[in-house]
Structures are given as structure tokens and as C-alpha cells.
Amino acid sequence: MAGRYEHFVHGADIGVRGIGPTVEEAFVQAARALTAVMVDPDRVTPREPVAIAASAPDLETLLVDWLNALLFETATRHMLFGRFAVRIAGDRLEATAWGEPIDPLRHQPAVEVKGATMTELAVRRLPDGSWLAQCVVDV
Amino acid sequence: MDTSRLVRVDEATWKLEPEGAMRVPAIIYGTEELVREMDEKVLEQTRNVACLPGIVKAAYALPDAHWGYGFPIGGVAAFDADAGGVVSAGGVGFDISCGVRTVTTGLDRSEVAPVVEKLADALYAAVPVGLGRTGQIRLSDAELDAMLEGGARWAVAMGWGDPADLERIEEKGRMAGADPSAVSKKAKERQRAEMGTLGSGNHYLEIQVVDRILDPEAAAVYGLVEDQVVITIHCGSRGLGHQIGTEFLREMAIAAQRYGIVLPDRELACAPLRSELGQRYLGAMRAAINCALANREIIDHLARGVLRRMFPQAKMALLFDVSHNTCKLERHRIDGEEKELFVHRKGATRAFGPGHPDVPEPLRKVGQPVLIGGSMGTGSWVLAGAPTSEEKSFASAVHGAGRAMSRHEATRQYRGDQIVAELRERGVVVRAPSMRGVAEEAPAAYKDVDAVVLAAERAGLARRVAYLRPIVCIKG
């Protein structure tokens, strides 16, 4: 089963949701959902890899940390990311995000995401055995 | 929101008496229509805020309140450090000290109208907007710290602003008690190239016309004349504030247990005012307030440069600069006794009434200007703090229209280029880097700002002074 992502409605903000066969794939899809708030992830050429590491007391906090780490890289490197690889071992995440510098004309980025929040935050197994990873992001 | 559980106190005031773990009542301000349109979550979140340690008098939701994270957006709550009170990163928000400033220009609509397209192009070229655009300014570590200490005063000293502005900015342009050492390296890194940038989403730079004056006396004191052109800027503390919000929300959520605080919702993350974490957050949050004040001063400076070149006859002066995501130590009277309280305003504007000593002397007799941003194309309001605002809401009023439709729904219903064309028909010239961004900010995606300000007036928070109609809108 391939992973997928979607957005859900939350008042003034947006919820990002990743679903996949493993918790790692759910995190990858949540990251794609995050990029999709700003730009279509398929329009981002994954040519430059950036290494990201995070650790947290629980998987849910780890999801927030992962998304916030991506936002930090977006803000400081002025890059967008479209492809991701995630490994989770215990309370630690190690990942690579591939992307390219933001080109305002070509990417036409919509709203800038300010931060991932703990609202509607969940990382859990669904009845069909797949994993869901979601939270609301502040825009 | 189901109003059956609320007691209607007057035309625009609704109250939920304490129940369960609530320490104080929850009070919702708004007309029946606005309160009914509010999400149920607004009441739930206001009730949750009413459960926090050291809260004083009541937890408030204002007429533009909507579902936030932890605290509602459009929420006010004051805490007493002597009573075990707390400070909450979620009670301030991610965009710390996001706010609005309005500048009078002395120009008449007829002087600007013939060159409005050229003016829009020049402003769009001068002010960096949108994701991935950086400013001309790069700050060293020492300069970043000086900015975080000095706020708009720092910007003025660097030559990016008019010294006369400082009297017309909350805290006279510099928030005291800022602690740059409490701001992480990451937060500073995010800001290094972002000074003087507008950001995106609902942030904007507009050229507006004073369309209607409802209170001639206050308008005269504020220097507002019908058909006069003004500049209005809505933005905040950029990446630095977002990073501080992110980091402290996480740290407070994890630390709450250690402080013995039972949170009805993890997002209510807070720390005792008298704790190392609480004090560190206050130091960082105040530094972010200075960042926002400096940022608005610089953007204003860039915009005024454009107007000065195009209209050498312009006489520009700051009307006022307000912040609507803050926590500030203020003196308020509780049961006849004056107390020092930490007032959280998340999506709420301070609104001191007439005679308040913190309102600049020339404006004092009519009360503090309260600047309310509308949606793209629907204009802004200038209000004045009401004499009753102190008693009603720790001197607070609304901050904007608030969204009525999700971004996804807006892009489903509207196309950016159509919105731009329709607004042009209505006399608003839009410049924006992203047509999807424009569709997400479609005027119809927002609540009716006129209804929100009318409700604020009826609730006794602020009174309407003037309506400002945009003619140029620069969007991020």
C-alpha cells in the first residue's frame, strides 16, 4: 500500500495528515502535506538533500518536531522540499529531505507556514493496520 | 455556538458561570448572529482558559473569536503572579506582536488616483513579500541583539524610520524587559535576512482612502480627513516570533506536569509566571515584540520612501501602531484594588479608553486608536478605546475580520486572477506573487469586518471612528 496525504479543515488554519503502511511513511506523507500547503510538492525538483534529525519523548511530539525542523530549513535555506526519507528508532528520527531553492515565479508559493502545532495532533494505527500522522499547522 | 448554555447579560455580552474546574466565568462578546456563527470550540477553549491557575475575573472571547490552538484567537485572559498565575505561549500565538500601523500622508485621493498602478508597482518592488523573499538588510549577531533590545527605537537609530513615530507606537517603540539571551540561535537565524519583509497569508501593505468618518471629534484628533490617503501595514515578528512560539509551546507542554499544572488541553501549554521557564519566555516574547515593532518601522520606512519619491508634497506621520498577539504586564483595578496583571491578548488589540496615561498625550482625550485590518479589498477600521473597555475586557478590543471559510474551500470557489480582476473593477489594485495565495485570501473567505466592529462598539470595547477603503493592496 502506497502512502497518501490530505489536508483537513481547522478554522483559520490547516490540518496536515499523512497515511502510510508504516509510521515512517506516515511521517513522509505528513511532510508532503506540509509542502502542499505552500506549493504542489510535485512541482518541487528534489535535487538538493538536507539531513534532519530530531528526538522527542513521544511519537506525537516527534511529528511536530519533524515538521518544525522542515519549516526551519525552508525559512533559513529558502528551499522547498518535495521528497523525503524517514527512519525512526525509539525516540529518534533521522531523515533526508530533497528539494530546491524557492523560485517565486515558478513555484508561486501560497501561504507561508509559521509552525506546526499540537492541535488535533495524533500518530496512531488505523483499524486497517496503516499509520496516521496529523496535526494543525499555523499559517 | 449553541447559546442555550449561556446567560445573555446584555445585547452583546454572553456569560457562562464557572462549572467543573473553571475558576472564573467565561464571557463572550458579540451580537447574537456573530456568537451563533462561532465554532463550539471557541466556548470550549474559553472554558479551558478559565481553568488555568491565577486567572483573574474572567476568560474573554471577543466578537471576532475563532478556534485557535489552546486559547481561542480573539481571546483575552489576565493572570496574577501573586495568585500562582501563569504565562502561556499558546495564549500569545506564533506570530508574536503581529499588528497594524496606519500612517497619514496629507495627500488627497485625487492626487494619487491617476498613478495608482505605478504606485502599486513601486511599492511591490520596494517591500519584499511572500515566501522565500528576503530583505536588503542582513544583521550580525550583535545587531540582532541590539534590534531585540531596541525595537522600533533601534530601527530609527539605524536610519530606518522617523524619530517622531516613536511616541505613536505602543511602549513608545521599545518593549522593556526583553532578553535577547532567551532567544534561541535558531530563532535568530530565521530572522537574519527577514527584517523589513511583510510575510504572507493575511499580512498586507495597503494604500487606503478615508472613506467615511463616524466620529468627527476623534477623527480630527487622529488627523483623519475624508478622502485623505493613508498607508496601512499588517504584519508581525516574522520567523523569529514563529520559532520562539514553536520552541516554547513544546517546552511548556512538556514542563506543565513538572509544575503540577493539569492541562485540559496540551495546547494550553503554560508555565508559572514565577518560574525560570515563565521568566525566560517573557524575556524571549518581549524580544519578539521588539522585532515586530522594528519590522513594521522598516516596512513603513520603505513605503514612505516610495510615496516621497512619487509625491514630494506628501506630509507623512504615524497615526498609531498596535500589536494584537502579546502578553503585557499592566495595572488594572479589580474590585476597587489596583493590581499588576499579565494580560494575554491573542488576536486582540489593546484599547485604552479616554484619559489613560499610556495613550500619547495628543490622543489621550479621545482614547487609544485601535486599528482593525479587514480582508483584502474590504477595508479597515479605525476605532477608539471606549471608556468601558477597562471594566469589560482589561481594555481590549477586536483585531480583524477572522476567517469564515477554509483556505481549501476558498481555492475551490475562487481563482486568483478572477479575484484580482474583480477587485480592480471595484477600485482596488492588487499585487501579489501567488494567484493561489490571492484565492485563499478572497474577500468572501472572511467574516464581515463591519459586523465585527459594530459588535465591539455595542459591547462597549471600542467605538467606531473611521472606515478606510483600500485602493492598492500588496499581498504576500
HADDOCK unambig.tbl for C-alpha pairs under 7 A between the chains (distance, minus, plus):
assign (segid A and resid 9 and name CA) (segid B and resid 406 and name CA) 6.29 0.50 0.50
assign (segid A and resid 11 and name CA) (segid B and resid 66 and name CA) 6.87 0.50 0.50
assign (segid A and resid 11 and name CA) (segid B and resid 67 and name CA) 5.92 0.50 0.50
assign (segid A and resid 11 and name CA) (segid B and resid 406 and name CA) 6.37 0.50 0.50
assign (segid A and resid 12 and name CA) (segid B and resid 403 and name CA) 5.46 0.50 0.50
assign (segid A and resid 12 and name CA) (segid B and resid 406 and name CA) 6.30 0.50 0.50
assign (segid A and resid 75 and name CA) (segid B and resid 190 and name CA) 6.15 0.50 0.50
assign (segid A and resid 76 and name CA) (segid B and resid 189 and name CA) 6.80 0.50 0.50
assign (segid A and resid 76 and name CA) (segid B and resid 190 and name CA) 5.48 0.50 0.50
assign (segid A and resid 78 and name CA) (segid B and resid 132 and name CA) 5.23 0.50 0.50
assign (segid A and resid 102 and name CA) (segid B and resid 132 and name CA) 5.85 0.50 0.50
assign (segid A and resid 104 and name CA) (segid B and resid 433 and name CA) 6.78 0.50 0.50
assign (segid A and resid 108 and name CA) (segid B and resid 433 and name CA) 6.29 0.50 0.50
assign (segid A and resid 108 and name CA) (segid B and resid 434 and name CA) 4.69 0.50 0.50
assign (segid A and resid 109 and name CA) (segid B and resid 131 and name CA) 6.37 0.50 0.50
assign (segid A and resid 109 and name CA) (segid B and resid 434 and name CA) 6.02 0.50 0.50
assign (segid A and resid 110 and name CA) (segid B and resid 434 and name CA) 5.67 0.50 0.50
assign (segid A and resid 110 and name CA) (segid B and resid 436 and name CA) 5.69 0.50 0.50
assign (segid A and resid 110 and name CA) (segid B and resid 437 and name CA) 4.19 0.50 0.50
assign (segid A and resid 111 and name CA) (segid B and resid 200 and name CA) 5.54 0.50 0.50
assign (segid A and resid 111 and name CA) (segid B and resid 201 and name CA) 4.93 0.50 0.50
assign (segid A and resid 111 and name CA) (segid B and resid 437 and name CA) 5.93 0.50 0.50
assign (segid A and resid 112 and name CA) (segid B and resid 131 and name CA) 5.62 0.50 0.50
assign (segid A and resid 112 and name CA) (segid B and resid 200 and name CA) 5.81 0.50 0.50
assign (segid A and resid 112 and name CA) (segid B and resid 201 and name CA) 6.69 0.50 0.50
assign (segid A and resid 114 and name CA) (segid B and resid 94 and name CA) 6.84 0.50 0.50
assign (segid A and resid 114 and name CA) (segid B and resid 242 and name CA) 5.49 0.50 0.50
assign (segid A and resid 115 and name CA) (segid B and resid 242 and name CA) 6.35 0.50 0.50
assign (segid A and resid 115 and name CA) (segid B and resid 246 and name CA) 6.18 0.50 0.50
assign (segid A and resid 118 and name CA) (segid B and resid 267 and name CA) 5.91 0.50 0.50
assign (segid A and resid 119 and name CA) (segid B and resid 69 and name CA) 5.73 0.50 0.50
assign (segid A and resid 119 and name CA) (segid B and resid 267 and name CA) 6.50 0.50 0.50
assign (segid A and resid 139 and name CA) (segid B and resid 201 and name CA) 6.73 0.50 0.50
